[in-house]
Amino acid sequence: MSADFISEKLRNVLEPNGFEIHPFKIGWYNEKVKPVFHLSYPQDTLSFCVLSTPSMFDKAFLPFVERLKTQSEIENRDPIDSCVAEQLQKAKEALQPDHEVNIIQDFEVHPVTRRPKLLVQTAGHVSGAAFYYKRDSITNDPWDEKKKVYGVSIHPKYGGWFAFRGAIIIKDTFCSDLQQTAPPKTLSTDQEIVDLLEKFNFHWKENTFRDVVPVQEKYSAEQICYWNTAPSKRFALLGIKDKLKSMSSFQDPHENIF
Ligand code: B12
């Protein structure tokens, strides 16, 4: 199967549910990260960075939660992780039995070291999905050198209103001829990047980092309310759209969504 054919099969499963996939070679990722973060596959191995767009909440997540019958099913594992795992599993099945596929989700860590198995922002950058802005993207940065300043990725259509969900690695497919696409750089000046990093690091709860570029679509008030609720209390919001709506402290300009 060619890379295009595999992409199409994965897109057919994931795109209608509000996900995007972007192909990359393992070598592009390994070139950027320190050896401790290397992914142990041949450099030409075909992989896909997976991210969820704002519509995933309505298209995949709420229907998934409505299928869970009991609170204990919801409480066993964060339902967003189970929902994404289910979608990725369906994508994997679409390639079987022809391919050997490995999935790494964004929250997976190595035992003992607790180091993330995949640095999704780097995968997002090398696959062309979203530009990863970091402290070293700026010539003269204003922060004390000892200060920890985390980087953040900005998507060309959704700004910061998206989440990386992991990678799909096609272990038996090598694509020496895959062409790399640079991620769109939507911020150009140092001042814009400083402003973004300030918002992400020191005011992330306000969500302003997500709006540093004009966006085509963002999270609904209900979705923001859900993510702003502590995980232990989220189950109380689930399965009951009206309740979610009534608990929202935000004005929803799109009343017809629910
Ligand atoms: C641990 C973690 C945290 C920790 C530490 C943050 C950190 N960045 O280290 C804490 C708990 C503080 C945190 C907080 C948050 N996080 Co967090 N976090 C992560 C997590 C799980 C791992 C990050 C990590 O440990 N990186 C390790 C360091 C070493 O990586 P690095 O700095 O990128 O360095 C590498 C690159 O620089 C690369 N590299 C070197 N040179 C070059 C050159 C180029 C061109 C490139 C591309 C790369 C590259 O090599 C380095 C490694 O060797 C990621 C998910 C993931 N699996 O990646 C989410 C993630 C970064 N978090 C995210 C978010 C949204 C948040 C929060 C807003 C909370 C929330 N609502 O989820 C807050 C905001 C931050 C804050 N102000 O506190 C999102 C960011 C999305 C985005 N648009 O970028 C991520 C990607 C999760 C996701 N699923 O989407 N987080």
Residues whose N, C-alpha, C, O or C-beta is under 5 A from the ligand:
A	BS01	B12	K32 V33 K34 D106 P116 L118 L119 V120 Q121 T122 H125 Y132 Y150 G151 V152 S153 A163 F164 F200 N201 F202 W204
